[in-house]
Amino acid sequence: MHSSTALRASLLATAAILLGSFAPAGAAGPITVTLNGTPLSLTPAPTERAGRVFVPLRGVFENMGATVVYDSGTINATGRGHTVSLHIGSQQATVDGQPQTVDVAPFIIGASTYVPLRFVSQALGAFVNYDGTNDVVAISMPNGNTAPPPPPSQVITPPPSRPRDSRIELANAIPAPGSTVTSRMPTIEVSFTGGYADPNSIRVSLDGADVTPDATRSPRGVTYAPRSPLQPGPHAVRVAGVDETGARFDRRWSFVSGSEAALVTRIGDVSPGDGAQVGNPFVVSGRTVPGARVSVHAGVSDAGTVGGLIGAILGSSQGDSVAFSVRADSDGRFASQVSIGAPPGSRVVLVLTATDPRTGATSPPVRETVRLR
């Protein structure tokens, strides 16, 4: 009887290891992840939730030879002949086309997306073991991290031709590529050269998280102001879409953010004021921090209100929207002419932001609506 009880307890313990968490709820100390015996450097670090180890979206899986795509809350990982699909905040998943359930849903902390390490690793054909004594998660992949060739029945024939690559390139990026800014909430901005983009096709991501809904997009560029402070350290920006000819572009750059700047940039004395009637062209002027870069977006709006900004900036054609920047002088004053292809009586929405080049601090946007005489 004693032997039978011990055997049963052993089996239950084994099942708990296979089906349960990586670490007990009270586990202390940092969690180390190794791949075929090699420790992985993950930034940000793995975290534990509800007894499961979660890792940043790309850190582990790209080391496993998997391709990871994040779009509008959906995570798709493809590698080693397998496909895995998860959704932020949902326990429903798909592995190789078959529905499955995860114990704890993927989630977002700050600008980082976290996914369950064991579930995705095993779905991609890896073996996972947890050393609770040393807080080490060991991932083992047969034949190293090289995916075996698929059987003949699963060989996918590539399309006869690849999508055309757009001539659009990025220019005047803020923060500049490779730069370090002290602000933890810098405005992220870039202009397009070499062509015009379809604003409805543009997708913007920061550190793998989709921030498109909060970004201002136009045929000539994009602007995004983070809603909350970024984690100090490096950040990656990705801008992708389709240009006016239907060709695709996918461009990236990175920067480093530090501590919050003490001085907050602001824009004041803006002219023309909200509701003013202006000629075409007209002059936009104001005052901000000396030497600041002032970005101006203008677009025709049928609504004639701030709520019409989407139609004015995102949906405008090339002739009825403009986007450019000017530099404030040593007194902080700036002025620039705006010329927009629109008939008299049109309402034009203006959006102005200023970025201090010394600190990376960015002003709250100033929005005005004017009518063309």
C-alpha contacts under 8 A as a table, 3 or more apart, distances in Angstrom:
res1	aa1	res2	aa2	distance
1	M	4	S	5.05
1	M	5	T	6.14
2	H	5	T	5.17
2	H	6	A	6.21
3	S	6	A	5.11
3	S	7	L	6.13
4	S	7	L	5.08
4	S	8	R	6.16
5	T	8	R	5.13
5	T	9	A	6.18
6	A	9	A	5.08
6	A	10	S	6.16
7	L	10	S	5.06
7	L	11	L	6.29
8	R	11	L	5.15
8	R	12	L	6.22
9	A	12	L	5.13
9	A	13	A	6.15
10	S	13	A	5.11
10	S	14	T	6.25
11	L	14	T	5.07
11	L	15	A	6.23
12	L	15	A	5.08
12	L	16	A	6.14
13	A	16	A	5.05
13	A	17	I	6.36
14	T	17	I	5.18
14	T	18	L	6.36
15	A	18	L	5.11
15	A	19	L	5.97
15	A	20	G	7.70
16	A	19	L	5.30
16	A	20	G	4.97
17	I	20	G	5.37
17	I	21	S	7.14
17	I	22	F	7.87
20	G	51	G	7.89
21	S	24	P	6.77
21	S	51	G	4.93
21	S	52	R	4.95
21	S	53	V	7.48
22	F	51	G	6.67
22	F	52	R	5.66
22	F	53	V	6.03
22	F	118	R	7.88
22	F	129	N	7.99
22	F	130	Y	5.60
22	F	132	G	7.64
22	F	137	V	7.40
23	A	26	G	7.96
23	A	27	A	6.01
23	A	48	E	7.76
23	A	51	G	5.89
23	A	52	R	6.74
23	A	53	V	7.24
23	A	130	Y	7.43
23	A	132	G	6.20
23	A	135	D	7.39
24	P	27	A	5.31
24	P	51	G	5.81
24	P	132	G	7.95
25	A	50	A	7.05
25	A	51	G	5.33
27	A	132	G	7.99
27	A	135	D	7.84
29	G	135	D	7.39
30	P	46	P	7.94
30	P	135	D	7.07
31	I	45	A	7.88
31	I	46	P	6.41
31	I	47	T	7.63
31	I	135	D	5.14
31	I	136	V	5.87
31	I	137	V	7.31
32	T	39	P	6.98
32	T	40	L	7.59
32	T	46	P	7.90
32	T	135	D	6.32
32	T	136	V	4.71
32	T	137	V	6.11
33	V	39	P	5.85
33	V	40	L	5.82
33	V	136	V	5.82
33	V	137	V	4.76
33	V	138	A	5.94
33	V	139	I	7.47
34	T	37	G	5.43
34	T	38	T	5.03
34	T	39	P	4.11
34	T	40	L	5.58
34	T	136	V	7.35
34	T	137	V	6.30
34	T	138	A	4.90
34	T	139	I	5.96
35	L	38	T	5.17
35	L	39	P	6.41
35	L	40	L	6.94
35	L	64	M	7.89
35	L	138	A	6.21
35	L	139	I	4.82
35	L	140	S	5.99
35	L	141	M	7.68
36	N	138	A	7.33
36	N	139	I	6.09
36	N	140	S	4.87
36	N	141	M	6.55
36	N	144	G	6.75
36	N	145	N	8.00
37	G	138	A	7.11
37	G	139	I	7.84
37	G	140	S	7.76
40	L	60	V	7.50
41	S	59	G	7.96
42	L	45	A	5.30
42	L	46	P	7.16
42	L	55	V	7.96
42	L	56	P	7.46
42	L	59	G	5.74
42	L	60	V	7.71
43	T	56	P	7.33
43	T	59	G	7.43
44	P	56	P	6.61
44	P	112	S	7.73
45	A	55	V	7.05
45	A	56	P	7.46
46	P	53	V	6.76
46	P	54	F	5.69
46	P	55	V	4.52
46	P	56	P	6.80
47	T	53	V	5.83
47	T	54	F	5.31
47	T	55	V	6.44
48	E	51	G	6.25
48	E	52	R	5.44
48	E	53	V	4.52
48	E	54	F	5.91
49	R	52	R	5.32
49	R	53	V	6.55
49	R	54	F	7.26
49	R	104	V	7.90
50	A	104	V	7.20
52	R	104	V	7.51
52	R	116	P	6.88
53	V	116	P	6.10
53	V	117	L	6.00
53	V	118	R	7.52
54	F	114	Y	5.60
54	F	115	V	5.19
54	F	116	P	4.53
54	F	117	L	5.39
55	V	59	G	7.25
55	V	60	V	7.37
55	V	114	Y	5.21
55	V	115	V	5.70
55	V	116	P	6.66
55	V	117	L	6.07
56	P	59	G	5.75
56	P	60	V	7.65
56	P	112	S	6.38
56	P	113	T	5.69
56	P	114	Y	4.62
56	P	115	V	6.59
57	L	60	V	7.55
57	L	61	F	7.57
57	L	68	V	7.76
57	L	112	S	7.49
57	L	113	T	5.46
57	L	114	Y	5.40
57	L	115	V	5.98
57	L	208	G	7.57
58	R	61	F	5.59
58	R	62	E	5.74
58	R	68	V	6.60
59	G	62	E	6.31
59	G	63	N	6.93
60	V	63	N	5.30
60	V	64	M	6.49
61	F	64	M	4.85
61	F	65	G	6.57
61	F	66	A	5.38
61	F	67	T	7.40
61	F	68	V	7.37
61	F	77	A	7.81
61	F	121	S	7.60
62	E	65	G	5.05
62	E	66	A	4.93
62	E	67	T	6.11
62	E	68	V	7.13
63	N	66	A	7.26
63	N	145	N	7.55
64	M	79	G	7.92
64	M	141	M	7.98
64	M	145	N	5.30
64	M	146	T	7.72
65	G	79	G	6.17
65	G	80	R	7.48
65	G	145	N	6.26
65	G	146	T	6.72
65	G	147	A	7.28
66	A	77	A	6.22
66	A	78	T	5.26
66	A	79	G	4.16
66	A	80	R	7.18
67	T	77	A	5.53
67	T	78	T	5.15
67	T	79	G	6.28
68	V	75	I	7.11
68	V	76	N	5.70
68	V	77	A	4.43
68	V	78	T	6.56
69	V	75	I	5.88
69	V	76	N	5.23
69	V	77	A	6.50
70	Y	73	G	6.79
70	Y	74	T	5.72
70	Y	75	I	4.66
70	Y	76	N	6.50
70	Y	208	G	6.67
70	Y	209	A	7.01
70	Y	210	D	7.20
71	D	74	T	5.32
71	D	75	I	6.71
71	D	209	A	7.96
71	D	210	D	6.21
72	S	210	D	6.06
73	G	87	H	5.71
73	G	88	I	5.24
73	G	210	D	7.56
74	T	85	S	7.10
74	T	86	L	5.93
74	T	87	H	4.58
74	T	88	I	6.50
75	I	85	S	5.57
75	I	86	L	5.10
75	I	87	H	5.99
75	I	88	I	7.76
76	N	83	T	7.16
76	N	84	V	5.67
76	N	85	S	4.51
76	N	86	L	6.60
77	A	83	T	5.78
77	A	84	V	5.10
77	A	85	S	6.46
78	T	81	G	7.34
78	T	82	H	5.80
78	T	83	T	4.49
78	T	84	V	6.40
78	T	124	L	7.83
79	G	82	H	5.42
79	G	83	T	6.60
79	G	124	L	6.47
79	G	147	A	7.03
80	R	124	L	6.32
80	R	125	G	7.17
80	R	146	T	7.49
80	R	147	A	4.23
80	R	148	P	6.34
80	R	149	P	7.92
81	G	124	L	7.76
81	G	147	A	7.21
81	G	148	P	7.72
81	G	149	P	7.71
81	G	150	P	6.14
82	H	95	V	7.36
82	H	96	D	5.77
82	H	123	A	7.19
82	H	124	L	5.62
82	H	125	G	7.74
83	T	94	T	7.97
83	T	95	V	5.80
83	T	96	D	5.03
83	T	97	G	7.57
83	T	123	A	7.90
83	T	124	L	7.30
84	V	93	A	7.40
84	V	94	T	5.73
84	V	95	V	4.63
84	V	96	D	6.43
84	V	120	V	7.03
84	V	123	A	6.87
84	V	124	L	7.60
85	S	93	A	5.61
85	S	94	T	5.04
85	S	95	V	6.54
86	L	90	S	7.50
86	L	91	Q	7.86
86	L	92	Q	6.83
86	L	93	A	4.77
86	L	94	T	6.75
86	L	106	P	7.43
87	H	90	S	5.36
87	H	91	Q	7.55
87	H	92	Q	7.23
87	H	93	A	7.10
87	H	105	A	7.51
87	H	106	P	6.69
88	I	105	A	6.53
88	I	106	P	4.94
88	I	107	F	5.41
88	I	108	I	7.58
89	G	105	A	5.14
89	G	106	P	5.72
89	G	107	F	5.86
90	S	93	A	7.89
90	S	105	A	5.01
90	S	106	P	6.99
91	Q	101	T	5.45
91	Q	102	V	4.95
91	Q	103	D	6.51
91	Q	104	V	6.17
91	Q	105	A	4.69
91	Q	106	P	7.80
92	Q	99	P	7.13
92	Q	100	Q	6.13
92	Q	101	T	4.83
92	Q	102	V	6.47
92	Q	105	A	7.93
93	A	99	P	5.79
93	A	100	Q	5.05
93	A	101	T	5.61
93	A	102	V	6.80
94	T	97	G	5.66
94	T	98	Q	5.28
94	T	99	P	4.42
94	T	100	Q	5.56
95	V	98	Q	5.22
95	V	99	P	6.46
95	V	100	Q	6.83
95	V	123	A	6.60
102	V	105	A	6.43
102	V	119	F	7.21
104	V	116	P	7.52
105	A	115	V	7.69
105	A	116	P	7.77
106	P	113	T	7.43
106	P	114	Y	5.67
106	P	115	V	4.80
106	P	116	P	6.66
107	F	113	T	5.98
107	F	114	Y	5.48
107	F	115	V	7.01
108	I	111	A	6.98
108	I	112	S	5.64
108	I	113	T	4.44
108	I	114	Y	6.00
109	I	112	S	5.39
109	I	113	T	6.49
109	I	114	Y	7.60
110	G	228	S	7.70
110	G	230	L	6.93
110	G	231	Q	7.41
111	A	206	L	7.06
111	A	207	D	6.32
111	A	208	G	7.92
111	A	209	A	6.35
111	A	230	L	6.78
111	A	231	Q	7.66
112	S	207	D	6.56
112	S	208	G	7.16
112	S	209	A	6.68
113	T	208	G	7.31
113	T	209	A	6.64
115	V	120	V	7.75
116	P	119	F	5.73
116	P	120	V	6.42
117	L	120	V	5.67
117	L	121	S	5.95
118	R	121	S	5.22
118	R	122	Q	6.01
118	R	128	V	6.44
119	F	122	Q	5.51
119	F	123	A	6.09
120	V	123	A	4.97
120	V	124	L	6.24
121	S	124	L	5.24
121	S	125	G	6.65
121	S	126	A	5.40
121	S	127	F	7.30
121	S	128	V	7.25
121	S	139	I	7.64
122	Q	125	G	5.03
122	Q	126	A	4.83
122	Q	127	F	6.02
122	Q	128	V	6.98
123	A	126	A	7.31
125	G	141	M	7.23
126	A	139	I	6.54
126	A	140	S	5.71
126	A	141	M	4.80
126	A	142	P	7.22
127	F	139	I	5.70
127	F	140	S	5.03
127	F	141	M	6.36
128	V	137	V	7.04
128	V	138	A	5.75
128	V	139	I	4.66
128	V	140	S	6.38
129	N	137	V	5.87
129	N	138	A	5.17
129	N	139	I	6.57
130	Y	135	D	7.23
130	Y	136	V	5.89
130	Y	137	V	4.58
130	Y	138	A	6.21
131	D	134	N	5.74
131	D	135	D	5.62
131	D	136	V	5.07
131	D	137	V	6.32
131	D	138	A	7.73
132	G	135	D	4.91
132	G	136	V	6.83
140	S	144	G	7.70
141	M	144	G	5.35
141	M	145	N	5.73
142	P	145	N	7.19
143	N	146	T	6.31
143	N	147	A	7.84
150	P	153	S	7.87
150	P	154	Q	5.79
150	P	155	V	6.08
151	P	154	Q	5.48
151	P	155	V	6.56
152	P	155	V	5.24
159	P	162	R	6.92
163	P	247	A	6.85
163	P	248	R	6.90
164	R	247	A	5.03
164	R	248	R	6.31
165	D	247	A	5.49
165	D	248	R	5.24
165	D	249	F	5.94
166	S	242	V	7.48
166	S	243	D	6.56
166	S	247	A	4.72
166	S	248	R	5.11
166	S	249	F	5.07
167	R	194	G	5.45
167	R	195	G	6.65
167	R	249	F	7.59
168	I	192	F	6.15
168	I	193	T	5.52
168	I	194	G	4.66
168	I	195	G	5.38
168	I	196	Y	7.37
168	I	197	A	7.85
168	I	243	D	7.36
168	I	249	F	6.61
169	E	192	F	5.76
169	E	193	T	5.28
169	E	194	G	6.25
169	E	251	R	7.25
170	L	173	A	7.03
170	L	190	V	6.33
170	L	191	S	5.78
170	L	192	F	5.04
170	L	193	T	6.24
170	L	251	R	7.13
171	A	190	V	6.02
171	A	191	S	5.11
171	A	192	F	6.05
171	A	193	T	6.58
172	N	176	A	7.35
172	N	189	E	7.92
172	N	190	V	5.69
172	N	191	S	5.99
173	A	176	A	5.09
173	A	177	P	6.88
173	A	188	I	7.56
173	A	189	E	5.66
173	A	190	V	4.28
173	A	191	S	6.84
174	I	177	P	7.72
174	I	187	T	7.10
174	I	188	I	5.43
174	I	189	E	5.02
174	I	190	V	6.30
175	P	179	S	6.52
175	P	180	T	7.75
175	P	181	V	7.24
175	P	186	P	7.38
175	P	187	T	7.61
175	P	188	I	6.28
175	P	189	E	7.38
175	P	255	F	6.46
175	P	360	G	7.14
176	A	179	S	5.34
176	A	255	F	6.86
177	P	253	W	5.62
177	P	254	S	5.44
177	P	255	F	5.60
178	G	253	W	7.75
178	G	254	S	5.86
178	G	255	F	4.81
178	G	256	V	7.13
179	S	255	F	5.18
179	S	256	V	6.21
180	T	255	F	6.03
180	T	256	V	4.55
180	T	257	S	5.67
180	T	258	G	7.29
181	V	184	R	7.87
181	V	186	P	7.81
181	V	255	F	7.95
181	V	256	V	6.32
181	V	257	S	4.93
181	V	258	G	6.07
181	V	358	R	7.93
181	V	359	T	5.84
181	V	360	G	5.24
182	T	257	S	5.67
182	T	258	G	4.38
182	T	259	S	5.03
182	T	260	E	5.81
182	T	261	A	5.61
182	T	359	T	5.41
182	T	360	G	6.29
182	T	361	A	7.72
183	S	186	P	5.59
183	S	257	S	6.07
183	S	258	G	5.89
183	S	259	S	5.69
183	S	260	E	4.33
183	S	261	A	4.90
183	S	359	T	6.26
183	S	360	G	5.44
183	S	361	A	5.39
184	R	229	P	5.03
184	R	230	L	5.10
184	R	231	Q	7.04
184	R	232	P	6.76
184	R	257	S	5.58
184	R	258	G	5.84
184	R	259	S	5.86
184	R	260	E	5.11
184	R	261	A	7.71
185	M	225	A	7.18
185	M	226	P	5.80
185	M	227	R	7.74
185	M	228	S	6.77
185	M	229	P	5.02
185	M	230	L	6.17
185	M	260	E	7.40
185	M	361	A	7.15
185	M	362	T	7.64
186	P	225	A	6.78
186	P	226	P	7.18
186	P	257	S	7.94
186	P	360	G	5.70
186	P	361	A	5.72
186	P	362	T	5.87
187	T	223	T	7.07
187	T	224	Y	5.83
187	T	225	A	4.59
187	T	226	P	6.90
187	T	355	T	7.38
187	T	360	G	7.82
187	T	361	A	7.69
187	T	362	T	5.82
188	I	223	T	5.71
188	I	224	Y	5.06
188	I	225	A	6.23
189	E	221	G	7.56
189	E	222	V	5.72
189	E	223	T	4.34
189	E	224	Y	6.31
190	V	221	G	5.61
190	V	222	V	5.71
190	V	223	T	6.74
191	S	220	R	5.78
191	S	221	G	4.17
191	S	222	V	6.68
192	F	195	G	6.97
192	F	196	Y	7.07
192	F	197	A	7.81
192	F	219	P	7.86
192	F	220	R	5.15
192	F	221	G	5.21
193	T	196	Y	7.63
193	T	220	R	7.67
195	G	243	D	6.90
195	G	244	E	7.37
196	Y	219	P	4.99
196	Y	220	R	5.92
196	Y	243	D	5.67
196	Y	244	E	5.74
196	Y	318	Q	7.75
197	A	201	S	7.85
197	A	202	I	7.51
197	A	218	S	7.38
197	A	219	P	4.50
197	A	220	R	6.66
197	A	221	G	7.92
197	A	241	G	7.16
197	A	242	V	5.95
197	A	243	D	4.01
197	A	244	E	5.62
198	D	201	S	5.49
198	D	202	I	6.78
198	D	218	S	7.66
198	D	219	P	5.85
198	D	241	G	7.25
198	D	242	V	5.84
198	D	243	D	5.40
198	D	244	E	5.90
199	P	202	I	5.37
199	P	217	R	5.51
199	P	218	S	5.07
199	P	219	P	5.47
199	P	314	L	5.59
199	P	315	G	6.79
200	N	217	R	7.88
200	N	314	L	6.84
200	N	315	G	7.22
201	S	240	A	7.98
201	S	241	G	4.99
201	S	242	V	5.85
202	I	212	T	7.73
202	I	217	R	7.10
202	I	239	V	6.94
202	I	240	A	5.63
202	I	241	G	4.29
202	I	242	V	6.94
203	R	210	D	7.51
203	R	211	V	7.90
203	R	212	T	5.42
203	R	239	V	5.84
203	R	240	A	5.33
203	R	241	G	6.13
204	V	210	D	6.13
204	V	211	V	5.68
204	V	212	T	4.84
204	V	215	A	7.30
204	V	237	V	7.43
204	V	238	R	5.77
204	V	239	V	4.75
204	V	240	A	6.69
205	S	208	G	5.64
205	S	209	A	5.20
205	S	210	D	4.37
205	S	211	V	5.27
205	S	212	T	6.76
205	S	237	V	5.88
205	S	238	R	5.21
205	S	239	V	6.71
206	L	209	A	5.28
206	L	210	D	6.62
206	L	211	V	6.66
206	L	235	H	7.01
206	L	236	A	5.77
206	L	237	V	4.78
206	L	238	R	6.56
207	D	235	H	5.78
207	D	236	A	4.98
207	D	237	V	6.44
208	G	236	A	7.69
210	D	213	P	7.97
211	V	214	D	5.65
211	V	215	A	6.46
211	V	224	Y	7.89
212	T	215	A	5.10
214	D	224	Y	6.57
214	D	225	A	7.63
215	A	222	V	6.72
215	A	223	T	5.63
215	A	224	Y	4.46
215	A	225	A	7.25
216	T	222	V	5.50
216	T	223	T	5.08
216	T	224	Y	6.31
216	T	313	I	7.35
216	T	314	L	6.97
217	R	221	G	6.15
217	R	222	V	4.52
217	R	223	T	6.68
217	R	313	I	6.81
217	R	314	L	5.34
218	S	221	G	5.40
218	S	222	V	6.24
218	S	313	I	5.70
218	S	314	L	5.14
218	S	315	G	7.58
218	S	316	S	7.46
218	S	321	S	7.79
218	S	323	A	7.77
219	P	314	L	7.87
219	P	316	S	8.00
219	P	317	S	7.57
219	P	318	Q	6.59
220	R	322	V	7.61
220	R	323	A	6.44
221	G	323	A	7.47
226	P	229	P	6.95
226	P	230	L	7.66
230	L	257	S	7.51
231	Q	257	S	7.67
232	P	256	V	7.39
232	P	257	S	5.37
232	P	258	G	4.81
232	P	259	S	6.77
233	G	256	V	5.18
233	G	257	S	5.47
233	G	258	G	6.41
234	P	254	S	6.96
234	P	255	F	5.68
234	P	256	V	4.18
234	P	257	S	6.51
235	H	254	S	5.49
235	H	255	F	5.49
235	H	256	V	5.92
235	H	257	S	7.51
236	A	252	R	7.21
236	A	253	W	6.00
236	A	254	S	4.34
236	A	255	F	6.76
237	V	252	R	5.53
237	V	253	W	5.44
237	V	254	S	5.87
238	R	250	D	7.18
238	R	251	R	5.84
238	R	252	R	4.41
238	R	253	W	6.79
239	V	250	D	5.92
239	V	251	R	5.38
239	V	252	R	6.26
240	A	248	R	7.51
240	A	249	F	5.44
240	A	250	D	4.16
240	A	251	R	6.17
241	G	248	R	5.76
241	G	249	F	5.55
241	G	250	D	6.67
242	V	245	T	7.76
242	V	246	G	5.50
242	V	247	A	5.48
242	V	248	R	4.42
242	V	249	F	6.08
243	D	246	G	5.36
243	D	247	A	5.55
243	D	248	R	6.38
243	D	249	F	7.39
244	E	247	A	7.50
261	A	264	V	7.03
261	A	359	T	6.03
261	A	360	G	7.62
261	A	361	A	6.14
263	L	361	A	7.17
264	V	361	A	5.94
264	V	362	T	6.86
264	V	363	S	6.61
265	T	288	T	6.89
265	T	289	V	6.22
265	T	354	A	6.78
265	T	355	T	6.86
265	T	356	D	6.60
265	T	361	A	6.04
265	T	362	T	5.50
265	T	363	S	4.57
265	T	364	P	7.89
266	R	288	T	5.74
266	R	289	V	7.21
266	R	354	A	6.98
266	R	362	T	7.58
266	R	363	S	4.61
266	R	364	P	6.64
267	I	270	V	7.30
267	I	286	G	6.79
267	I	287	R	5.73
267	I	288	T	4.76
267	I	289	V	7.96
267	I	353	T	7.36
267	I	354	A	6.88
267	I	363	S	6.75
267	I	366	V	7.18
268	G	286	G	5.81
268	G	287	R	5.29
268	G	288	T	6.42
269	D	285	S	7.67
269	D	286	G	4.83
269	D	287	R	5.90
270	V	273	G	6.37
270	V	284	V	7.27
270	V	285	S	5.65
270	V	286	G	4.24
270	V	287	R	7.14
271	S	283	V	7.84
271	S	284	V	5.68
271	S	285	S	5.29
271	S	286	G	6.27
272	P	276	A	6.13
272	P	278	V	7.72
272	P	283	V	7.69
272	P	284	V	6.34
272	P	285	S	7.52
272	P	370	V	7.61
273	G	276	A	5.65
273	G	368	E	6.69
273	G	369	T	7.96
273	G	370	V	7.61
274	D	368	E	4.67
274	D	369	T	5.18
274	D	370	V	6.07
275	G	368	E	7.35
275	G	369	T	5.55
275	G	370	V	4.89
275	G	371	R	6.90
276	A	369	T	7.58
276	A	370	V	5.04
276	A	371	R	6.40
277	Q	370	V	5.78
277	Q	371	R	4.78
277	Q	372	L	5.80
277	Q	373	R	6.04
278	V	282	F	6.25
278	V	370	V	6.88
278	V	371	R	6.17
278	V	372	L	5.10
278	V	373	R	5.69
279	G	282	F	5.51
279	G	372	L	5.57
279	G	373	R	5.33
280	N	338	V	7.65
280	N	339	S	5.97
280	N	340	I	7.03
280	N	372	L	6.49
280	N	373	R	7.50
281	P	337	Q	6.60
281	P	338	V	5.44
281	P	339	S	4.30
281	P	340	I	6.90
282	F	337	Q	5.60
282	F	338	V	5.36
282	F	339	S	6.68
283	V	335	A	6.65
283	V	336	S	5.51
283	V	337	Q	4.27
283	V	338	V	5.86
284	V	335	A	5.55
284	V	336	S	5.47
284	V	337	Q	6.23
284	V	338	V	6.92
285	S	333	R	7.48
285	S	334	F	5.47
285	S	335	A	4.05
285	S	336	S	6.49
286	G	333	R	5.88
286	G	334	F	5.64
286	G	335	A	6.67
287	R	328	A	7.54
287	R	331	D	7.97
287	R	332	G	5.19
287	R	333	R	4.33
287	R	334	F	6.12
288	T	292	A	7.00
288	T	328	A	7.13
288	T	332	G	4.78
288	T	333	R	6.40
288	T	334	F	7.95
288	T	354	A	7.20
289	V	292	A	5.50
289	V	328	A	7.32
289	V	331	D	7.69
289	V	332	G	4.87
289	V	356	D	6.67
290	P	328	A	5.69
290	P	329	D	5.70
290	P	330	S	4.85
290	P	331	D	5.40
290	P	332	G	3.75
290	P	333	R	7.31
291	G	327	R	5.99
291	G	328	A	4.80
291	G	329	D	5.54
291	G	330	S	6.08
291	G	332	G	6.38
291	G	356	D	7.06
291	G	357	P	7.26
292	A	327	R	5.85
292	A	328	A	5.32
292	A	332	G	7.24
292	A	354	A	6.00
292	A	355	T	5.36
292	A	356	D	4.57
292	A	357	P	6.04
293	R	325	S	6.57
293	R	326	V	5.88
293	R	327	R	4.70
293	R	328	A	6.39
293	R	354	A	5.46
293	R	355	T	5.26
293	R	356	D	6.63
293	R	357	P	7.16
294	V	325	S	5.34
294	V	326	V	5.27
294	V	327	R	6.04
294	V	328	A	7.03
294	V	334	F	7.93
294	V	352	L	6.76
294	V	353	T	5.65
294	V	354	A	4.27
294	V	355	T	6.55
295	S	323	A	7.41
295	S	324	F	5.92
295	S	325	S	4.25
295	S	326	V	6.65
295	S	352	L	5.59
295	S	353	T	5.33
295	S	354	A	6.24
296	V	322	V	7.94
296	V	323	A	5.65
296	V	324	F	5.47
296	V	325	S	5.80
296	V	350	L	7.02
296	V	351	V	5.87
296	V	352	L	4.80
296	V	353	T	6.98
297	H	313	I	7.30
297	H	321	S	7.52
297	H	322	V	5.86
297	H	323	A	4.45
297	H	324	F	6.76
297	H	350	L	5.76
297	H	351	V	5.14
297	H	352	L	6.56
298	A	312	A	7.36
298	A	313	I	6.75
298	A	321	S	5.51
298	A	322	V	5.28
298	A	323	A	6.43
298	A	340	I	7.99
298	A	348	V	6.51
298	A	349	V	5.57
298	A	350	L	4.60
298	A	351	V	6.50
299	G	309	L	7.65
299	G	311	G	7.95
299	G	312	A	4.24
299	G	313	I	5.02
299	G	316	S	6.48
299	G	320	D	5.85
299	G	321	S	4.20
299	G	322	V	6.53
299	G	340	I	7.84
299	G	348	V	5.46
299	G	349	V	5.49
299	G	350	L	6.94
300	V	311	G	7.56
300	V	312	A	4.68
300	V	313	I	7.51
300	V	316	S	6.98
300	V	320	D	5.83
300	V	321	S	6.60
300	V	342	A	7.24
300	V	346	S	6.66
300	V	347	R	5.77
300	V	348	V	4.47
300	V	349	V	6.32
301	S	304	G	5.31
301	S	305	T	7.53
301	S	308	G	5.49
301	S	309	L	6.75
301	S	311	G	5.89
301	S	312	A	4.51
301	S	346	S	7.41
301	S	347	R	5.49
301	S	348	V	5.69
301	S	349	V	6.41
302	D	308	G	6.93
302	D	311	G	7.58
302	D	312	A	7.77
302	D	346	S	7.46
302	D	347	R	6.60
303	A	307	G	7.25
303	A	308	G	4.98
303	A	347	R	7.79
304	G	307	G	7.95
304	G	308	G	6.10
304	G	347	R	5.20
304	G	348	V	7.01
304	G	349	V	7.26
304	G	369	T	6.58
305	T	308	G	5.19
305	T	309	L	7.30
305	T	349	V	7.42
305	T	369	T	6.42
306	V	309	L	5.42
306	V	349	V	6.98
306	V	367	R	7.00
306	V	368	E	7.46
306	V	369	T	7.07
307	G	310	I	7.09
308	G	311	G	5.40
308	G	312	A	6.08
308	G	349	V	7.66
309	L	312	A	4.80
309	L	313	I	5.85
309	L	314	L	7.67
309	L	349	V	6.34
310	I	313	I	5.58
310	I	314	L	5.23
310	I	315	G	6.64
311	G	314	L	5.76
311	G	315	G	4.84
311	G	316	S	6.50
312	A	315	G	6.11
312	A	316	S	5.61
312	A	321	S	7.22
312	A	348	V	7.35
312	A	349	V	6.48
313	I	316	S	5.61
313	I	321	S	6.45
316	S	319	G	7.77
316	S	320	D	5.86
316	S	321	S	5.72
317	S	320	D	5.68
317	S	321	S	6.57
318	Q	321	S	5.92
318	Q	322	V	7.68
319	G	322	V	7.80
319	G	340	I	6.68
319	G	341	G	5.00
319	G	342	A	7.68
320	D	340	I	5.56
320	D	341	G	4.85
320	D	342	A	5.89
321	S	340	I	6.43
321	S	341	G	7.66
322	V	338	V	7.96
322	V	339	S	7.99
322	V	340	I	6.86
326	V	334	F	7.08
326	V	335	A	7.63
326	V	336	S	7.08
327	R	334	F	6.64
328	A	331	D	7.51
328	A	332	G	4.95
328	A	333	R	5.17
328	A	334	F	4.65
329	D	332	G	5.08
329	D	333	R	5.47
329	D	334	F	6.46
330	S	333	R	7.50
342	A	346	S	6.43
343	P	346	S	5.98
343	P	372	L	7.49
344	P	371	R	7.94
344	P	372	L	5.06
344	P	373	R	5.07
345	G	371	R	5.97
345	G	372	L	5.09
345	G	373	R	5.76
346	S	371	R	5.67
346	S	372	L	5.45
347	R	369	T	6.71
347	R	370	V	5.72
347	R	371	R	4.43
347	R	372	L	6.44
348	V	369	T	5.64
348	V	370	V	5.34
348	V	371	R	6.08
348	V	372	L	7.45
349	V	367	R	7.10
349	V	368	E	5.87
349	V	369	T	4.54
349	V	370	V	6.61
350	L	366	V	7.89
350	L	367	R	5.54
350	L	368	E	5.11
350	L	369	T	6.14
350	L	370	V	7.88
351	V	365	P	6.39
351	V	366	V	5.61
351	V	367	R	4.62
351	V	368	E	6.71
352	L	365	P	5.54
352	L	366	V	5.09
352	L	367	R	6.57
353	T	362	T	7.02
353	T	363	S	5.69
353	T	364	P	6.56
353	T	365	P	4.86
353	T	366	V	6.52
354	A	362	T	5.66
354	A	363	S	5.33
354	A	365	P	7.99
355	T	360	G	6.00
355	T	361	A	5.78
355	T	362	T	4.40
355	T	363	S	6.52
356	D	359	T	5.72
356	D	360	G	5.25
356	D	361	A	5.51
356	D	362	T	6.44
357	P	360	G	5.48
357	P	361	A	7.88
